[in-house]
Amino acid sequence: MKDLAESVKILQKALKEDAGYWMVWEANIAMAFKDVWQRTVEKGGHPCTPSHIHVIANNAAKYFLQNLTREIVE
């Protein structure tokens, strides 16, 4: 857990000190929401009610974290 806490501190520091790095994270989180919202619309969902937005936000968070933690193949 100590290593995890240190890693989080490093990430927090980088986000606070580098506006470009912040923007990349912000854009990826926003696009995860937009992508999941768009898929919901395309499948005939009605994403304008609070309950639908709640589901979309949870799915977007999952989608973002899956992309963040996927293995990079070079």
DSSP file (Angstrom, degrees, kcal/mol; ACC not computed):
  #  RESIDUE AA STRUCTURE BP1 BP2  ACC     N-H-->O    O-->H-N    N-H-->O    O-->H-N    TCO  KAPPA ALPHA  PHI   PSI    X-CA   Y-CA   Z-CA
    1    1 A M     >        0   0    0      0, 0.0     4,-2.6     0, 0.0     5,-0.2   0.000 360.0 360.0 360.0 -30.7    0.0    0.0    0.0
    2    2 A K  H  >  +     0   0    0      1,-0.2     4,-2.2     2,-0.2     5,-0.2   0.909 360.0  49.7 -62.5 -41.3    2.9    2.4    0.6
    3    3 A D  H  > S+     0   0    0      2,-0.2     4,-2.3     1,-0.2    -1,-0.2   0.897 110.9  50.0 -63.9 -39.9    4.0    2.0   -3.0
    4    4 A L  H  > S+     0   0    0      2,-0.2     4,-2.4     1,-0.2    -2,-0.2   0.928 109.9  49.7 -64.3 -45.5    0.4    2.7   -4.2
    5    5 A A  H  X S+     0   0    0     -4,-2.6     4,-2.0     1,-0.2    -1,-0.2   0.902 111.8  49.0 -60.7 -41.2    0.2    5.8   -2.0
    6    6 A E  H  X S+     0   0    0     -4,-2.2     4,-2.2     2,-0.2    -1,-0.2   0.898 109.8  51.8 -65.4 -40.5    3.5    7.1   -3.4
    7    7 A S  H  X S+     0   0    0     -4,-2.3     4,-2.3     1,-0.2    -2,-0.2   0.900 108.8  50.5 -62.8 -41.3    2.4    6.4   -6.9
    8    8 A V  H  X S+     0   0    0     -4,-2.4     4,-2.9     1,-0.2    -1,-0.2   0.902 109.0  51.8 -64.0 -41.0   -0.8    8.4   -6.3
    9    9 A K  H  X S+     0   0    0     -4,-2.0     4,-2.5     2,-0.2    -2,-0.2   0.902 109.2  50.2 -62.3 -40.7    1.2   11.3   -4.9
   10   10 A I  H  X S+     0   0    0     -4,-2.2     4,-2.4     2,-0.2    -2,-0.2   0.925 112.2  47.4 -62.7 -44.7    3.4   11.3   -8.0
   11   11 A L  H  X S+     0   0    0     -4,-2.3     4,-2.5     2,-0.2    -2,-0.2   0.923 112.0  49.8 -62.5 -45.1    0.4   11.4  -10.3
   12   12 A Q  H  X S+     0   0    0     -4,-2.9     4,-2.3     1,-0.2    -2,-0.2   0.918 111.3  49.3 -60.0 -44.2   -1.2   14.2   -8.2
   13   13 A K  H  X S+     0   0    0     -4,-2.5     4,-2.2     1,-0.2    -1,-0.2   0.927 111.4  48.7 -61.3 -46.1    2.0   16.2   -8.4
   14   14 A A  H  X S+     0   0    0     -4,-2.4     4,-1.8     1,-0.2     8,-0.2   0.906 111.8  49.4 -62.0 -42.2    2.3   15.7  -12.2
   15   15 A L  H  < S+     0   0    0     -4,-2.5     7,-0.3     1,-0.2    -1,-0.2   0.892 113.8  45.8 -64.7 -39.5   -1.4   16.7  -12.7
   16   16 A K  H  < S+     0   0    0     -4,-2.3    -1,-0.2    -5,-0.2    -2,-0.2   0.847 119.7  39.0 -71.2 -34.3   -0.9   19.9  -10.6
   17   17 A E  H  < S+     0   0    0     -4,-2.2     2,-0.6    -5,-0.2    -2,-0.2   0.648 109.8  57.6 -95.6 -16.0    2.3   20.9  -12.2
   18   18 A D     X  -     0   0    0     -4,-1.8     4,-2.3    -5,-0.2    -1,-0.2  -0.891  56.0-171.2-124.2 102.6    1.8   20.1  -15.9
   19   19 A A  H  > S+     0   0    0     -2,-0.6     4,-2.4     1,-0.2    -1,-0.2   0.849  89.7  53.2 -61.0 -35.6   -1.2   21.8  -17.5
   20   20 A G  H  > S+     0   0    0      2,-0.2     4,-2.0     1,-0.2    -1,-0.2   0.904 108.4  49.0 -66.1 -41.4   -0.7   19.6  -20.7
   21   21 A Y  H  > S+     0   0    0      2,-0.2     4,-2.0     1,-0.2    -2,-0.2   0.911 111.2  50.5 -63.9 -42.6   -0.7   16.4  -18.7
   22   22 A W  H  X S+     0   0    0     -4,-2.3     4,-2.9    -7,-0.3    -2,-0.2   0.928 108.9  52.2 -57.4 -46.6   -3.9   17.6  -16.9
   23   23 A M  H  X S+     0   0    0     -4,-2.4     4,-2.8     1,-0.2    -1,-0.2   0.873 106.6  52.8 -62.0 -38.7   -5.5   18.4  -20.2
   24   24 A V  H  X S+     0   0    0     -4,-2.0     4,-2.2     2,-0.2    -1,-0.2   0.930 112.6  44.2 -63.0 -45.5   -4.7   14.9  -21.5
   25   25 A W  H  X S+     0   0    0     -4,-2.0     4,-2.4     2,-0.2     5,-0.2   0.938 114.5  49.4 -63.4 -46.6   -6.4   13.2  -18.5
   26   26 A E  H  X S+     0   0    0     -4,-2.9     4,-2.5     1,-0.2    -2,-0.2   0.918 111.8  48.5 -59.6 -44.6   -9.3   15.6  -18.7
   27   27 A A  H  X S+     0   0    0     -4,-2.8     4,-2.7     1,-0.2    -1,-0.2   0.896 110.9  50.4 -64.5 -40.6   -9.8   14.9  -22.4
   28   28 A N  H  X S+     0   0    0     -4,-2.2     4,-1.8     2,-0.2    -1,-0.2   0.893 112.0  47.0 -66.5 -39.2   -9.7   11.2  -22.0
   29   29 A I  H  X S+     0   0    0     -4,-2.4     4,-1.8     2,-0.2    -2,-0.2   0.934 114.2  47.5 -66.4 -45.1  -12.2   11.2  -19.2
   30   30 A A  H  X S+     0   0    0     -4,-2.5     4,-2.5    -5,-0.2    -2,-0.2   0.912 112.0  49.6 -62.5 -42.7  -14.5   13.5  -21.2
   31   31 A M  H  X S+     0   0    0     -4,-2.7     4,-3.1     1,-0.2     5,-0.2   0.843 105.3  57.5 -68.4 -32.3  -14.2   11.3  -24.3
   32   32 A A  H  X S+     0   0    0     -4,-1.8     4,-2.1     2,-0.2    -1,-0.2   0.934 110.1  44.8 -60.8 -44.2  -14.9    8.2  -22.4
   33   33 A F  H  X S+     0   0    0     -4,-1.8     4,-2.7     2,-0.2    -2,-0.2   0.942 114.9  47.8 -63.2 -47.1  -18.2    9.7  -21.3
   34   34 A K  H  X S+     0   0    0     -4,-2.5     4,-2.8     1,-0.2    -2,-0.2   0.908 111.4  50.3 -61.6 -43.7  -19.0   11.0  -24.8
   35   35 A D  H  X S+     0   0    0     -4,-3.1     4,-2.2     2,-0.2    -1,-0.2   0.919 113.8  44.0 -62.1 -44.8  -18.2    7.6  -26.4
   36   36 A V  H  X S+     0   0    0     -4,-2.1     4,-2.0    -5,-0.2    -2,-0.2   0.904 113.8  51.1 -68.5 -40.5  -20.4    5.7  -24.0
   37   37 A W  H  X S+     0   0    0     -4,-2.7     4,-2.3    -5,-0.2    -2,-0.2   0.930 110.0  50.0 -59.5 -45.7  -23.2    8.3  -24.4
   38   38 A Q  H  X S+     0   0    0     -4,-2.8     4,-2.7     1,-0.2    -2,-0.2   0.911 109.7  50.2 -61.8 -43.1  -23.0    8.0  -28.2
   39   39 A R  H  X S+     0   0    0     -4,-2.2     4,-1.5     1,-0.2    -1,-0.2   0.882 109.1  52.9 -62.1 -37.1  -23.2    4.2  -28.1
   40   40 A T  H  <>S+     0   0    0     -4,-2.0     5,-2.9     2,-0.2    -2,-0.2   0.923 110.7  46.4 -63.5 -44.4  -26.2    4.5  -25.8
   41   41 A V  H ><5S+     0   0    0     -4,-2.3     3,-2.0     1,-0.2    -2,-0.2   0.926 110.4  52.7 -62.7 -45.7  -27.9    6.8  -28.3
   42   42 A E  H 3<5S+     0   0    0     -4,-2.7    -1,-0.2     1,-0.3    -2,-0.2   0.796 105.9  54.6 -63.3 -28.2  -27.1    4.6  -31.3
   43   43 A K  T 3<5S-     0   0    0     -4,-1.5    -1,-0.3    -5,-0.2    -2,-0.2   0.366 127.1 -99.7 -86.2   6.1  -28.6    1.6  -29.5
   44   44 A G  T < 5S+     0   0    0     -3,-2.0    -3,-0.2     1,-0.2    -2,-0.1   0.610  72.3 151.1  89.0  12.4  -31.9    3.5  -29.1
   45   45 A G      < -     0   0    0     -5,-2.9    -1,-0.2    -6,-0.2     7,-0.0  -0.302  47.5-131.2 -73.8 162.8  -31.3    4.6  -25.5
   46   46 A H    >   +     0   0    0      1,-0.1     3,-0.9    -2,-0.0     6,-0.2  -0.796  27.5 177.9-115.8  85.6  -32.7    7.8  -24.0
   47   47 A P  T 3   +     0   0    0      0, 0.0    -1,-0.1     0, 0.0    -6,-0.1   0.180  57.9  85.2 -80.7  20.3  -29.8    9.4  -22.3
   48   48 A C  T 3   +     0   0    0      4,-0.1    -2,-0.0     5,-0.0     3,-0.0   0.576  67.7  87.0 -99.1  -8.5  -31.5   12.5  -21.1
   49   49 A T  S <> S-     0   0    0     -3,-0.9     4,-2.5     1,-0.1     3,-0.3  -0.616  84.9-118.0 -88.7 152.5  -33.0   11.3  -17.9
   50   50 A P  H  > S+     0   0    0      0, 0.0     4,-2.2     0, 0.0     5,-0.1   0.865 114.5  53.5 -55.9 -37.4  -31.0   11.5  -14.7
   51   51 A S  H  > S+     0   0    0      2,-0.2     4,-1.9     1,-0.2     5,-0.1   0.894 110.2  47.0 -67.9 -37.0  -31.1    7.7  -14.3
   52   52 A H  H  > S+     0   0    0     -3,-0.3     4,-2.8     2,-0.2    -1,-0.2   0.911 111.0  51.1 -68.4 -41.3  -29.7    7.2  -17.8
   53   53 A I  H  X S+     0   0    0     -4,-2.5     4,-2.8     1,-0.2    -2,-0.2   0.887 108.1  53.6 -62.4 -38.0  -27.0    9.7  -17.2
   54   54 A H  H  X S+     0   0    0     -4,-2.2     4,-2.2    -5,-0.2    -1,-0.2   0.936 111.4  44.8 -60.6 -47.5  -26.0    7.9  -14.0
   55   55 A V  H  X S+     0   0    0     -4,-1.9     4,-2.6     2,-0.2    -2,-0.2   0.921 114.0  49.6 -63.2 -44.8  -25.7    4.6  -15.8
   56   56 A I  H  X S+     0   0    0     -4,-2.8     4,-2.7     1,-0.2    -2,-0.2   0.912 109.9  51.1 -62.3 -42.8  -23.8    6.2  -18.7
   57   57 A A  H  X S+     0   0    0     -4,-2.8     4,-2.3     2,-0.2    -1,-0.2   0.913 111.5  47.5 -61.9 -43.2  -21.4    8.0  -16.2
   58   58 A N  H  X S+     0   0    0     -4,-2.2     4,-2.1     2,-0.2    -2,-0.2   0.918 113.9  47.1 -64.4 -42.6  -20.7    4.6  -14.5
   59   59 A N  H  X S+     0   0    0     -4,-2.6     4,-2.6     1,-0.2    -2,-0.2   0.876 111.1  52.3 -66.2 -36.7  -20.1    2.9  -17.8
   60   60 A A  H  X S+     0   0    0     -4,-2.7     4,-2.8     2,-0.2    -2,-0.2   0.897 107.8  51.0 -66.0 -40.0  -17.9    5.7  -18.9
   61   61 A A  H  X S+     0   0    0     -4,-2.3     4,-2.5     2,-0.2    -2,-0.2   0.920 111.8  47.5 -62.3 -43.2  -15.8    5.4  -15.8
   62   62 A K  H  X S+     0   0    0     -4,-2.1     4,-2.5     2,-0.2    -2,-0.2   0.927 112.5  49.5 -61.8 -45.4  -15.4    1.7  -16.3
   63   63 A Y  H  X S+     0   0    0     -4,-2.6     4,-2.2     2,-0.2    -2,-0.2   0.908 111.4  49.4 -60.6 -44.6  -14.5    2.3  -20.0
   64   64 A F  H  X S+     0   0    0     -4,-2.8     4,-2.6     1,-0.2    -2,-0.2   0.940 112.8  46.2 -60.7 -48.4  -11.9    4.9  -19.0
   65   65 A L  H  X S+     0   0    0     -4,-2.5     4,-2.1     1,-0.2    -2,-0.2   0.865 109.9  54.0 -66.1 -35.8  -10.3    2.7  -16.4
   66   66 A Q  H  X S+     0   0    0     -4,-2.5     4,-0.6     2,-0.2    -1,-0.2   0.921 112.4  44.3 -62.8 -42.6  -10.3   -0.3  -18.8
   67   67 A N  H >< S+     0   0    0     -4,-2.2     3,-0.6     1,-0.2    -2,-0.2   0.895 112.5  52.4 -67.6 -39.1   -8.4    1.8  -21.4
   68   68 A L  H 3< S+     0   0    0     -4,-2.6    -2,-0.2     1,-0.2    -1,-0.2   0.864 116.5  38.7 -63.6 -36.8   -6.1    3.2  -18.7
   69   69 A T  H 3< S+     0   0    0     -4,-2.1    -1,-0.2    -5,-0.2    -2,-0.2   0.390  87.6 116.6-100.0   3.3   -5.1   -0.2  -17.5
   70   70 A R  S << S-     0   0    0     -4,-0.6     2,-0.3    -3,-0.6    -3,-0.0  -0.377  73.6-103.0 -70.8 152.6   -4.9   -2.1  -20.7
   71   71 A E        -     0   0    0      1,-0.1     2,-0.6    -2,-0.1    -1,-0.1  -0.551  30.0-131.8 -75.2 137.6   -1.6   -3.5  -21.8
   72   72 A I        -     0   0    0     -2,-0.3     2,-0.6    -3,-0.1    -1,-0.1  -0.810  16.1-154.2 -91.8 123.4    0.2   -1.5  -24.5
   73   73 A V              0   0    0     -2,-0.6    -2,-0.0     1,-0.1     0, 0.0  -0.872 360.0 360.0-100.4 121.1    1.5   -3.7  -27.3
   74   74 A E              0   0    0     -2,-0.6    -1,-0.1     0, 0.0    -2,-0.0   0.413 360.0 360.0-108.4 360.0    4.4   -2.2  -29.1
